[in-house]
């Protein structure tokens, strides 16, 4: 078996039957990292994990972790040199749950510094390159975790999303990315960007692996007051229910998308119709209005969250902040200042409520909403400099669902005319991650995601 292409379930079988040892598995991926990381710049820190004892579902399996998750005894930088020497004294809840399941931390992956970006180009350690085309970006802010999964520098990875930071890189790198309902997965120990928006979630190459990882990391956490009490279902069972869904399509989410993306959307719709699913036209608040809402709310929360990095309790002096962080701090402080709070922050929260109510209205009539994951496929390095609000523009189709706290998934559904991956996203009602995994699994079983993952892994032998 090609270990690079093996799923978590397949690796579990190989380990249980002693056809491979955990140390051999770690060495295998370390060798791939040593070979490909100098070019791709996926990992900031590569670990030397010891084999885990126990019989958990991930026992002995190494994973890639986005570098904004605190990991005990391992450097955690959020890709910002202000935290270059920070060694976390504790594990984030997501990390502790993965370790309880036996997982090993293979390494910490590159990201946009402080998660401020949508291309992984704002990292203080240089950009991660897209393994499909190294003149292009992998998306962000979880670009390192998506690229690690796509190029099989890890069997799967963990990332986080505020508004597109899982779905975007998943789409541009041709893998699966799951953004859970806000509160479904604990934020404790995740270096905060937007506290009312941040959602940890998995990257994988199969739906079954996504279901397993989500099962492990989801659930109420006493260390996070915003984590949900909602019971966590058996996601592996949920994905196999093979339900027939009514899927909503909103023209507002198709305006201005790249021609190849639009063609792929139509093709994916036909494939799902053949599988027995029905489609219904719906109308939603145009996603362009979410740009203003997200910009105001996220900058305000950034201003608050980064105020703790004063050079006394954490990291270096505040002069170590780079340009993007400074811009966000200043804009956020302005929107929260006396005389402007009501005009900007309060108004943005009111529009956020309208977005939530709009989605609730639609989900009375449909089970899922389908839309392109993003308006374009992976862009060239440096193109972000053309846009004052690059992230907001690239994430325009992700932001409404993120602002509303909805669960969503991006799956690979084809390649564009430049042989770059195209992703399709599905959004569901609150705590309906099982439905997202179900539709994704059905599509995977029917199409094999058109062999997209295998094509890339064969190139990174």
C-alpha positions, 0 to 999 in steps of 0.5 A: 500500500502507498502510505502517502495515499492511505486514509486514517482508517487504513493506517489504523488497520496497518498499525493494528495488524503490525504491518507497520509500526508507529515509529515507521509511520512517523519516519515515513512522513518525516522523510516526505517533509524533509523532501518537500517542505523546503519548497512548499514551506508547509511546516514551521516546526517538525516534531519527533513524537514518541509512539503513543500507547493505548488503543485509541482510534488515532493511536500512533498516527501523526497529524499536522496542526495549525500553529495557532493551537497551543501544544504543550512543550512545542513552539506555538507562534501563530506564524508571528515572530512576536511569538517566535520563542513561545513554548506553550505550557499546556495543550489546547482542548482540541490537542488534548482530545486528539492525544487522548485518542492516541494521535501524535503531533507531527508538526506545526503548520504555517498560516497567515500571521495571527490568522490575518489573511486568506493566502498564507502570504502574511506569515512572518516565516514566508508564504506556503506554496500551493502543491498543485502549482508552486507559483500560486498560494494555497489559501489561508489562513490555514494554508499550511494544514491544507497543503500538508494534507493535499501533498501527503506531508501528513495523513490529515490535519487540523485547522481553524476558520474565522470566515473561510480559513478552512473552506478556502484552503481546502478548495484551493488545495483539493481536499476536504475541509469541515467548518463546524457549527460555532461552539461545536468544537472548543476554542480553548487554547486556540490563539484567538482572532475573532472570538465570536467567529473562530471554529477549529476543524479538520482537513482530510482526503476522505469524508470518513477521516473528516467524520472521525476527526470531528467526532474526536474533537467535538463536544462541550468543554468546561474551559470554553463557556461558548462551547455547546451543550449539544450532544455529539452524534456518531458522525461515521454513522451519520455519513452513511445514512444516504439521505435524500436532500432538498438543496437550496441554490441562491443566485446571489452566490453565483454572481461574479464567479469564475467561468470554470467555477460556474461550469463546475457548479452546474456539473456538480448539480447534475451529478447530485440530481442523478443521485436523487437529490432535488434542488430548489431556488432560494433567495438570500441576502447578497453575500457582498453585504457580509464583507462590511459586517465581517470587516467591522466585527473581526477587526474589533475582536482582533483589536481586543484579542491582540491587546494582550501581546504587550511584550510583558506577558507574551512575546516581544514588544508590540513593535514586532507586529507587522503591517497587517496586524497593525492595520487590523488593530487600528481599524478595530480600535476605531470602530470600538471607540467612543462616538463610533461604536453605535455607528459601526460595531452596533450596526454590524451586530444588527445586520449580523442578526438579519443574516442569521434570521435570513438563513433560519428562514431558508432552512425551513424549506431546504436541508442544505445550501450549495454554492461555490466554495470561492469565486475563483481558483488559486491565485498567483503569489503576490496578487493579494497586494492588489486588493486593500481587503483581499481576504474579505473579497476572496472569502465573500462566499464564506463570510455569511455562513461564518457570521451566522455560525453555521456548519459548512463543508468544502469538497473537491468537485473538479479541476479548472482549465489550469488543472487547479482544484475547484471546491464546492461548499455546502452549508447546513442548519445549526449542529447538522454536521452529519448532513454535510458529511452524508452529502459529501460521502455520497458524492465521494462514493459516486465520483471518488472526487474525480481522483483529484487527491490521487493525481497530486499524491502521485506527483509528490512521490 
